[in-house]
Amino acid sequence: MKRLSIIFLSSLILVGFILLPANSASSSSFIPHPSSFNLQAALDAAQPGQTIQVPSGVYQGNFTISKPVTLEGVDWPILDGNNQGTIITINGTPDVTIRGLVIRNTGTRLDKEDAGIAVNQSPRLVVENNRLENILFGIKVKDSADSQVVNNIIGAKKDLDVAARGDSLLIWYSENSQVIGNQVSHGRDVVLWYNNGAVIRDNVIFGNRYGLHFMYCDDNIVENNRLEANSVGAFLMYSRRLALRHNIFANNRGPSGYGIGLKDIDGVEASDNLFSGNRVGMYFDNSPWSVDVSQHFQRNAFTYNDIGLLFAPSVKRNYFSQNSFIDNSEQVGLTTGGVFAGNSFTVNGQGNFWSDYTGYDADGNGLGDLPYVSKSLFENMMDKNPALRLFQLSPAQQAIELAAHAFPIFQPQPKFSDDAPLLEPITPAVPLPPPGPAWPMWLIAGTWLFIAGGVLVLANLARVKDRVLPVISSVNGPHPRPLSQKGRGEKVQSSLSLWERVRVRAAHPNSNSWGKPMIKVTNLTKKFGNFTAVDALTFEVAAGEAVALWGPNGAGKTTIIRSLLGLLSASGELRVNGFEVEKEGKKARAAIGYVPQELAFYDDMSARDTLLFYAALKHVPAGRVDRVLAEVGLAAHGAKAVTALSGGMKQRLALASALLADPPILVLDEPTSNLDTAARDEFVKLLLRQKAQGKTLLFTSHRLEEVELLADRVLVLEGGKLSLTCHPAELAGRLGMALTLKIIMPEPIRDNALTLLKARGFTVSRNGIGLRVAVSPKAKMAPLHTLWAENIEVNNFELENSQE
């Protein structure tokens, strides 16, 4: 009998645990485990309420939890699904907790909804402090009330198109659930349907289609979240009594590009939110939908959106006070023509701050003595025909507004009025978000400081009547195009060789002797209230010289460009081609061809017709169009509709537009940020040709390789001040940059490549669809040469830089 007991005990040890009675004093402690651990066997044999401690290691397969247990990882054990099916399944089991695990490599079948964690009819679930990597669906929770999804990192299969990805987080028919402190990226949507009483707090969601999408969710709280760089920040539907506060909605610029959309929502109370850099800050469609319900919006900031607020004309009973509307291209817009009534922008004697308000405050009570009236003939026309937004801020708009001012017959109809406009913006109580992506957006940081500094912007639109053609849409380039083994030598020669740059510099070895300055900036200072964006900056760019502006987001680079273009008024002296920007703005701007980061073309027009349109606006002969199409390599694509062009082709079309009048200066703001590697290389080659022809270049970039290829000098900015001027080859060393080469390659050969590079002394790690290799500034291409010497295929590569 004793021998049988020993055998039985030994068999339990082999599956990795000792069964303890659920009511024993030790039932809540970690279960012992040996080095050989069978996870599924431990799950099957565990008693309800026990904790299974999973040691560090890799556990391959798919696992099922059928008892109320706690599954806790030690030193981040990995559950790897081998790209098959769902990794953890919980069905009909309450009170399960999962924490401390790396869950990766689900299947890719959308019809099966392959997920990292799939839960059904299992109330009081807790999923916390896990990392989900390379998954189709992330966490699916259905019919499981009172569940908690807390402090997880959820990353999708990034090599799939957005439509082929699953939802990063899906919570369905699970009332009183909590989604708190998660970082979610590059999935399809975060979805909550039929979840009353949910709390969504302290999450960072970026790179998704919909950052947040919920329907039929009453009495929800959405607070302290950051939804950034999604196609749509949030789209909320068919729900009641929503508290929306202390959130950041930034840079959501898909086809609709809503920071947040409200459709058939009742009872929204929104306060202290920041909406910045979206196509539309907030969109209203039949919200509120009940005739006895009103909605209130206070202390929110709408900054640098294409449209601050966008309404369907029938929307009523929305009340706005103490909000700040700062430099939106259109502060308030309508989706179609109609009478905008039944909403109010003055509540209890308090209005809102409008950056384009030109009134005054004679009695010093902080309120404008005249109402703010939204009255623009061109906006009236856009509201009736949204397609006219293509011409916003163009000379066509200026001509229409001039007619409205000059001839009473053209007087526009007022859209709305704010009877008590504020003279200073209200600072929204937007907290610093929890740690998110390692690339904080300049738009969020700059705007937050802009507001927190107590900004006072009284912009007089008449002073910027000669604006350059802006770009108000975001175009994402296609996925990286694989490089064949045969073409890799050409790739290195075209994108990383210095020959073209050396040839240009040989003609001008000393930048100080290149002739008169084409750009001269003296003591440029630009303040937004108490926040100084550019501080006493002085520099020159000589004729034929290429100068890069380098610095972190918020360093002042874009403010400098906007000042040179006359879009911002600032102190100091700015001269372009000898003309003073403030006094001779039209002549100064005529010398500049501007290529912005984001593109706005009419999709249905052909590339050639687009340039003919801009040529007419610039009074350039039509014969110039075919020449610039050929110059940028689009001669064979002139008849194609803009919508049929790739991201790289659209950027070349933007360059062609800038070259129409053959300006001596090109100013470019992050011109390749939305392009894949191949398209970036082609665009940089075009700029090198322009430089070789004598063009002067001033550009911003975050890519070290572009700066090294194009620039003759680098101006390093920090906090709006010039901190360093150096040669491009010195930049990485002077700033102490850490360089990483991202190498994309087929899965079957990654292990061989990893082994080879480690054997050659490189610091290398895996990175989803390839490898990451630390490189020195003087030997950036060494890993690629090592791989190619052993005939190891490389599909694509990209250099990343960060300051140590």
N, C-alpha and C positions, 0 to 999 in steps of 0.2 A: 504493500500500500504506500509506504514511504517513497518507493521508487517511482510509482505512478504519479505521485504528487510532484516529484522533481521533474519528471518528463513533462507534465502539464504546465508547470511554471516555466520551464525552458521554452516551450512552444509559444507561450505568451511573449516572452522576451524577444523571440525572433521576429515578431511582427512589430516590435518597437514600443510596447507599453505594458503597464501592469494595470489590470482592471481594479478599480477601487469602488466600494459602495457609494452610491450617489449621496447618501446621508452621512458619510464618514467625515471626520474632521479634515481629511486630506483631499476631499473630492474637488475642491476648488484650486488645488495646487497644480503645478505643471506635472505632466505625466513623464516619468523617466523614459529614456530612449537610448539605445545603443547606437553605434556608428552605422549599422545597417538598418535603415528605417523604411518601412513599407507604409506609405501614406494612406492608401486606400484601405489597407487592412486595419490601420489604426482608427480610421473613421468608422469602419464597419463594427469594430469591437468596442468602441468607446461607450461609456454610460452617459445618459442625459445629464447635462450640466457640467461635464468634465472639460478640461482644457487640454488640447493637444499641442505640444510644443514641437514645431517643425525645425529641425536643425538645418544649418546652411548646406546648400547643395542644389543640384538640378534634379527635379522630379518630372519626368516626361509622361504625358498621357492626359486623360480626361478623368475628372474626379467627381464623385457624388456625395453630398452630405445629406443624410437622412435622419439625423438626430440633433437635438438642440445642444450643440457643443461650441466651444471657442477654438478656432484654428489660428494659432499665433506663430509667426515666423521668428526665428532667431538669426540675426545677421543676414537678413534678406535672402531666404531660400527662393529658388526660382521654380515656378510651375510652368512647364513648357508644353504647349498643346501640339507641337510639331505641325503647325498649320492645318490642323484637323479639328473640326467641331468646336464645341463649347468646352472651356477648361474646367470650370466649377459649376455644377448644377445643384440647386436646392429646390425641392418641390414638397410643399405641404409640411414644412418643418419650421416651427416658430423658434425664436430666441437663439438664432445662430449669429456668431460674431466671427468675422474674418479680419485679421490685421497683420501687418508686417510682412507681406508677401510680394514678390515680383511675379506677375502673371502675364505671360507673353505668348505670341504666336498662335492665335485662334485660326480656325478655318476661314474661308472667304465666301461662303455661300450665303447670299442675302436671303434666299428663300427659307433657309434653316435658321437665320438670325444667329449665326455663330458668334459667341460672346465670351468675354473674359469671365464674367460671373452672370449667371442666369438664375433668377429667383421667381418662384410662383407660389402664391398662397402660403407665405411664410412670414407672418407678422413679427414685428419687433426685431427685424434684421439690423445688424450693425456691420458696415463695411468701412474700415478706417485704416489710414496710414498704409495704403498699398500702392504699388506702382504697376500700372497696366500698360504694356508696350506692344506695339505691332498687333493691334487687335482690330477686328471688324466692328462689332458692337462692343461697347465697354462694359457697363453694368446695367442689366435689365432687371427691373423690380416690378412685378405684377401682382395685384391683389394681396399686398403685404403692408397693411397699415402700420403706422408708428415706426417706420424704418428710418435708419440714419446712414447717410453716405457722407463721410467726413474725412477731410485731409488726404485725399487720394490724388495721384498724378495719373491722368488718363491720356494716352497718346495713340492715335489711330495708325492704320496702315497707310503711310504717307504716299506710297507709290501707286495708290489707287486714285482714280478720278473721284471727285467729291460725290457724284451721283452713285458711285459703286461702293461707297463707304457706308458703314452702319452708324447708328446713333451712339455718340460717346456715352450718353447717360439717358436711360429711358425709364420713367417711373409712371406706372399706369394703375389707376384705381387703388391707390395706396394713400389714404388720408393721413394727415398729420405727419407726413414724412419731413425729414430735414436733409438739405443738401448744403453742406457747410465746409468752407476752406479747401475746396478742390481746385486743382489746376487741370484744365481740359483743353486739348489742342488737336487741330487737324482731323477732326472727325466730321460727321455730317451735322447732326443737331444734338442739343440737349433738350429733351422732350419731357414735359409733364402733362398728362391728360387725366382728367377726372380725379384730381388730387386736391381736396379741400383742406385748408389749414396748413399748407406747406410753408416751410421757412427756407429761403434760398439766400444764403449769406456768405460773404467773404470768399467768393469764388473768383478765379481768373479764367476766362474763357476766350481763346483766340484761335484764329485760323480755321474756324468752322464755317459751315454754311449759315445756319441759324445759331447764334450764340445761345439763345434761350427761346424756346417755343412752347407755349402752353395754351391749353384750351380747357374749358369747363373746370376751372380751378377757382373756387371762391375762398375769400378770406385768407389770401396768401400774403406773405411778406417777402419782398425782394430788396435787400439792402447790402451795402458795402461790397458790391461786386464790381469787377472790371471786365467789360465785354469789348474787346478790341480786335480790329483787323479781321472781323468776320464779314461774310457777305451781308448779313443783317445782324445787328446787335441782338435785338429781342423782338419777337412778334407774338403778341398776347391777344387771345381771342376768347369770346363767349364766356367771360368770367366776371365776377362781381367782388367789390370791396377789396381792392388791391392797394397795399401800402408800398410805395416805391420811393426809396430814400437812400442818399449817400452812395449812389452808384456812378461809375464812369462808363460812358458809351463813346468810344473814340475810333475814328478811322475805319468805320464799317462802310465799305464802298463797293458793294456788289451792284448788280443791275438796278435794284431799287435803293440799296444803301441806306436803309433806315437805321438810325441809332436805336430807336424803338418804334414799333408800330402798334397801334391800339385799334382793334377791330371788334365792334360789338362788346365793348368793355363798359361796365357800370361801376361808378364809385371809386375812381382812382384818386388817391391823395399822393401827389408827387412833390417831394421837397429835397433840396440840397443835392441834386444830381448835376453832373457835368456831361454835356453833349458837345463833342468837339471833333471837327474834321470829317463828319459823315456827309453823305450826299444829302440826307434829310435828318435833322436832329430828332424830331418827333412827328409821327404821322397819325392822323385821326381819321377813322372811317366808321361812321355811325357810333361814335363813342362820346358821351353815354347814349345807350339806346333806349332806356326807359325815360318817359317824359317827366317823371317825378324825381329824377336823380341828377345831381350836378357834380362836377369834378373840379378840384382845386390844385393849382400848380404854384408853388412858392419857392423862392431862393434857388432856383435852378439857373444854370449858366448854359447858354447856347452860343458857341464860339466857332468861327471859321468853318461852319457847315455851308454847303451850297445853298440849302434852304433851312432856316432855323425851325419853323413850324410849317407843316403842310396839312391842309384841311380839305376834305370833301365839303363842298359848299353847304350841304344840308346839316352839317354838324352844329350842334348848339349846346349851351349850358356848360361851357368850360370857362373857368375863371383864373386869370393870371395876375399875379402881383409879386413885386420884389424879385423878379427874375432879371437876368442880364442877357441882352442880345448884342453880341459883340462881333462885328465884321463878318456876319454871314452874307454871302453874295445876295441872297434875298431873305429878309428877316422873316416874313410870313408869306406863304404862297397858297394858292388854291389849285386843286387837281384839274378842275374844269371851270368854265364860266358860270356865273351865278352870283347871287347876292349873299355876301358873308355877313350873317347877323346872328344875334342870340348868344354871342360870347362876349366876354368883357376882359379888358386889359387894365382896368382900374377897380380895385376892391377896397372899400373902406378908406377912400382917399389916398391910397397908395398904388402907384403904377409900377412901371418897369424901367430899367435902364436900356437905352437904345444908343448904340455907338454913332449912328448917323443923325441924331437929334441935333438941331442947330439953334434951339431956343436958348433962353437965359433964365437966371434965377435972381431977380432983383431984390427980393426980400430975404434971401439967404436961408430959406427953409428946406433946402435940399430937393425941392420939386420945381420942375420947369413951369414958368409962368404962362407958357403957351402949350396947347396939346401937341403931342406927337401924332402926326397924321401920316399914315402909310398911303402915299399917293404917287403912283408912277404909271405913266401911260404904257410903257413897255411891259411892266408887270401886269397891268390889266390885260394886255395882249397875250402874254404868256399864260395867264390863268385860263384864257379862252382857248388857246392853242399851245399846249405844252411843248410842241416841237420847236417853237421859237426859242426855247432855252439855249439852243445851239448858238444863238447870236448874243447871249448875255455878256455884257461888258465889252462888246465889240463896237466899232465905229457905227454900225447900224443902230445899235441901241442909243448911242450918243446922239445921232441925228434925230431919232424919234423923240428923245427927251428934250432936245433943243427946240423942236417944233412945238412940243407941249408948252414950253415956257414962253415961246415967242408969239404963238397964235392961240387966242382963247378958244377957237373952235376945236382945238386938239386937247383941251384940258382933260386930264384923266379923272376917273371917278375914285374918290377915296375908298380904300379897302376897309380900313378900320381906324380908330383913333384911341390913343391912351391919354386920358385927360389930366393925369398927374404924373408925367414921366420923371424918373429919378435922374439926378445929375451925377450920381456916382453909382457904380455897380455894387451889388450885394455879393458878399463873399459866400459862396456855398460851402457848407460844412462837409466837404468831401475828404474823407480820411485817406491817408496814404494806403494804397492797396496792399494786400498780402503779397509775398514774393511770387513773381510770375515769370514771364520770359525774360531772358537776360538782356534783351534789347529794348529798354524803356523808350517809348516814343517821344520824340521832341515835342510833338503836339500836345501831349498830356502834361509833360513837365513844364513846358513853356507857358501853356495856357493856365495851369494851376497857379504858377507864380504870378502870372499876369493878373489874375483875378485877386489872389491873396494879397497882392501889393496895394490894393485899393486903387484900381485903374480908373483913370478919367480920360476917356477917348471921345472927343467931340469932332468927329470927322466931317469935313465939309466936302461933299461929293463933287462940287464944282471945281475943286482944286486938282482932281485927278481925271479930268474929262478926256485927256489924250492917252488913256491906258492902252497898253499892248494887248494883243489878243490873248486871253487867258486860257487855261486848260482846267476844266472842272470835272473831268471824269477819270476814273481809275481803270486801267486796262492791264490785266495780268497776262504775261507772256505764256506761251505753251510750255508743256513739261520739257525738261532737258532732252535734247535729241541725242541718241547714242552716237558715239564716235566709233567708226569702224577701226579695226586693227590697221587697215591699210592707210587710213587718213590721219593717224595720230602724229606722224612727223610734220605734216602740214599744219596741224593744230598748234604744235609747239612753235613752229616758225611764225605763224600769223599772230598768235596771241601773246607770246612771251619773249619773242626776240626783240632786241633793242635797236635793230638796224634802222628802222624808219625814224625812230627818235634821234638816233645819233646823226643821221643825215641832216635832219632839220637843225640840230644844235651846231653842227659843224659850220653852218653858214652864219650862226650868231653865237659865238662862244662866250660872249660876255653880255649878260642881260642888261647891264647898266649902259651899254652903248648901242642899244637897239633903236634909238631915235626918240621922238616925242612920246610922252605917255598917252596911250589911248584911253586909259581909265586912270583918274586921279582922285583919290579920296583923302580929304583932310579933316581931321578931328570930327569924324562922323559919330554922332551920339543919337541914339533913339531910345526914348523911354516910353513905357506904357504905365502911366501912373507913377508909382514908386519903384517899379521894376525897370532896371536898365538892361535892355536887350543888347545894345552895342554901345561901347564906352570909349569915346575919344580915339577912334580908329583912324589910322593914317596908312595908306599904301598906294603904290602905283603899279600899273601893268603897261609895259612898253608895247609898241607896235610889233606884232609878230610873236609876242611872248605868250606862253600858256602858263597860267597860274591856278593852282588848286587851293580852294578853301577847305581846310581840314579841321574837324573838331567834333566833339560829342553832340548829340541832339540837344538843342537849346543853346548852342554856343553863339548863335547870331548869324549863321551863314545865310539862311533864307531871308532874314531881315535886311542884310546887306544887299542881296540881289533885288529885293522888292524896293529898296530905297533907290538903287541905281535905275530901276525901271520907272520911277516916279509914282509907284503905288503907295508909298508911305512918305509922309513928311517927316523930316528929321533936321537936327541942327548940324552945322558943319558945312563943308563945301564938297560937292560931287561934280566932277567934270567927265564927260564922255566925248571923245573925239574933239576935245577943245571946247565943247559947249557946256555951260552950267546947267545942271539938270533942273534946278528950281526955276530959273528964269528963261531958259531956252529948251524946255522939255521936249518939244516936238522934234527939234533938230538932234538933240541928244539921243532920243529913242530911235530915230531913223538910222543911226549907226549900229544898232544892236539887232541881232537875230537871236530870239529867245527860244530855248528848247526846255520846257518844263518837265517835271517828273511825271505828271499825269496828263492824259490826252483827252481832248474833246473834239471829235469829228462826227459828222452826220453819217450814220452807218450806211444809209441807203445810197449815198452819193459815191461815185467812183473816185479813185485816187486822183485821177486827172481833173475831174470836175471840182473836187475839193480844192486843188491848187489854183484852178481858174477862178474860183470864188475868192480865195485869199489874194490872188494877183489883182483882181479888180478892186478889192478894198485898199490894197497898197499902191494902186496906180502903176502896176508893173505890166509891161506888154505881155500879151498871152503867149507869144512865142517863147518866153522865158520858161514856161511850165515844162515843156518837153525836155529842155536842157537840164533842169534841176532833177527831173525824174531820172534821167540817165545818170546824172552825177551821183545820186544816192542808190543806184542799182535797182530802180523800180520801173525802168522803161517798159519791161515786158508785163508789168502789172497795172499799168495806168487805167485799164478798162475795168479792173476788178472793183467791186463794192468794198468800202472800207471794212465792213463787217467780215468780209472774206479774207482780210489780210491777217497775217500772224502778228503777234506782239512786236517782234523785231521789225517787221515791215511798217507797222503803224508808227514806230519810233523813227524810222527812216523818213516816213512821210512828214512827221513833225520837223525833222531837220530840213527837209526840202522846203517846207513852208518858211522856215527861218531864213533860208538862203535865197528866197525869191527876189528880194531887192538887192542881193549881193552886198550885204552889210560887211563892214571891215571887222566887226566884233561879233563873236558868238558867246552868249551867256547860257550856261547849262546847269540846271538844278537837279542833281541825282539822275542824269538822263538814262542810266542803265539799270536802275534799281528794280524795275519790273520785268527784266529780261532774263532768259536762261543764258547759260554760259556761251553757247554758240552764237546767239543773237548779240550778246554783249561784245564778243570778239569782232563781229562784223561792224558793229556800230563804232567801236573804238578805231578800227581801220579807216572808216570814213572820216572821223575827226582828225586822224593823223594826216590824211590827204588835205583836209582844209587847212591844217596848220602849215603843211609844206607849201601851200599856195599863198601863205602870208597872212592868214586870218589870225586875229588875236583871240585867245580863249581865256575865259574866266569860268571855272566850273567847281561844283561841289561833288564830293564822292566819299563813300565809306570804304571803298575798295582800294587796297594798297597797290595791287597790280595795275589798276587804271591810272593811278597817280604817277607811278613810276614810268609808265609808257607815255603819258601825254604831257606831264607838267615839266616846266623848267624851274619853277620855284613852288614851294608850298608855304602857305600862310596858316599857321596853327592857331586856332582861336580857342579861348577858354573863358567862359563867363562874359562874352562880348568884347574881350580884350585880345590883342595880338600877343601871344605868349612866346612864339618862336617863328623864325623864318629860316628855312633850310632847303637844301637840295633834296629831291625826291629819294635818292638812294640813301640819304642819311635819316629819313623819317622814322623808320622802324627802330633803329638803334637809339635815336635821340629820345623817343617816347617810351622805350622799353617794351615794345610790343611782343606779345606771344602770338606766333603764327601757326595756324593749323591748316593742313591740306586735306580737304574732304575728297576721297576717291570713291567713285561709284563703279562697281564691277559686278559681274554675274555671281550668283550665289555659289555655284560649284567650286569656284576657284578662290573664294575669300580666305579659306583656311590656309591654302598654300601661300597666298600673298601675305597673310598675317605672319606666318612662320618665317618667310623669307625676310620681311622687313625687320622683324625682331632680331633675327640672326645678324643682320647688318647694322644693328645698333640703334635703330629708330625707336622712338616711343610711339606706340601704335595701339589703337583700340578699335573695337567694332562700332559701327554707326548705322544701324538699321539696314540700309541697302549698300553698305560699303564699309570703308575704313576711315579713321581720322588719324593723321600723322602729324606730330609736332615737328616743325621745320625751323631752320634759322633764316633770317633775312637774306643771307648770302648764298643759301643753298635750297631755295624754295622748291626746285624741281627735282632734287636728288631722289626722293622716293619714286617718282615716275620713271626716271631713267633706270633705277634699279629694277623695277617691274618689267619695263620694256626690254631690258637686256636679257631677261629670262622668258620673253615671249608670253607674259601674263597680260591678258586683255584688260583694258581700262575703258569703260563706257563714257565717263565724264569726270570732271574734277573741278574743284573750286577752292580758292584760297580765302580763309577767314583770318581776321586779325582782331586782337583785343589788347588793351593796354594793361600791363601787369601792375 
